[in-house]
């Protein structure tokens, strides 16, 4: 009889122990069957601007951990230029811009092949991000006014032109100078002033003298804000074709 009691008691404890282990495994021990996607990078844009080729990289960290990027390099296939990537911490998604000097040969390309090798650490474990992309080139050309002086119907205007291509400033037209505070025009010239300035790629400043046939005021008053407005006709000389643009340019300044 005592042996039967001992048997039943041991059996009861074994059943209880099995139930505890089952409950523990369900609520505590969790086995993940999800596949981890490795971190990645890709090129989202390539701009030719300000004497540089600027490449924007999009890094995507798909892991639940932050990645300490130690650095790396990207290489432009066509020119063999190598650009370093500086260290940063990657949590989820991050844009990173890298730049290289602008070479004349870029004007003959419509796309660039870009390779990258980036090294980082996750909890002291090495991580490598590699990529290869073919990206379209976007050319940024701008014309702006940086200085205006005016007296007795004549203005001296300094233009600043950036173009990554050889270009020609053909003419300006529809020129107006207005007093913003009084909402009044100071002078107007609706004709065309032909310039035909040939410019190599890069940043260039030039000053022109403008005579206004229609004059409302001879001087600019101190403390007032003025707007100079015009259209600039610009031709960009690509390798196999020319593209002409008409750019709207205005300059707001206050006379001191």
Steps between C-alpha positions, in 0.01 A plus 500: 500500500782738583664429167177583316479834683859581416435407134192724478680789673796478263267476202311811618822700538620391157172617344523836680864542390405427139220758513737763643757434226233524230370832637856636531589405145185667365537829687876538540684302235422657163663375186503751213462358152528842330787549255710810569550723196854640487552880500525659157592819315407645162553815296195728486641797305805636320532876453754707312506829690740755652804348331434156649324176426284435808363151566222437752504154660203351687600256777235262634559314827252211506641348820368579850846629599685824431799472269816700560626579150879527516539628145549375151536606139289534192644496149367663183558239232533731197762731653650264762461774762495365857301690763530426874192457719541648849402311818146533635243303699222332305178441691232447234517709180754773426597716200872564453651738243848448356674719241786490253654769277311561177689376192431625145419146384184492711313703238519204262330259744128461561549235772774394740589157636573524873648227720524508878656309788408619850625348826330516841453329834197349673579410863869462410415278202614611155237594245562579132260683269570470129306639206517579131259744334455671166357849561389781270688829513314820581672819387435808713550833324417828670517869424457756775556868564742584781513882482298791356580872498278763336510872423326725250354224282814285486568183700817295544402139564736216596389151402635171634472198270576140589492233234674161482506539122645750258222757461405822329300781660309622195294794623283640778154648451198640683706687760324672790605674820229555764467655844342229719406732785304741279388238241631725222724439201828693493600422140415259217661361186286250305749457217785251464861568592721262302808377684635183328732423792671162450581335832695179575359264761518626857400813690527842334405857590453785254359853521290671235368854465129536433342819366128533571290679238213534748600672824267588788761584767864600460637376833451229756403609851673372812303261717279383216493148357518450123459210257695465177337262251597364158506195272837350400534296181772236546625225267676194645733321258476124545729260315252430220238772534426848638220572746368855542321608816319819594556555872299736718736692727421747778701667772361663817719752682473782751681832452707588807 
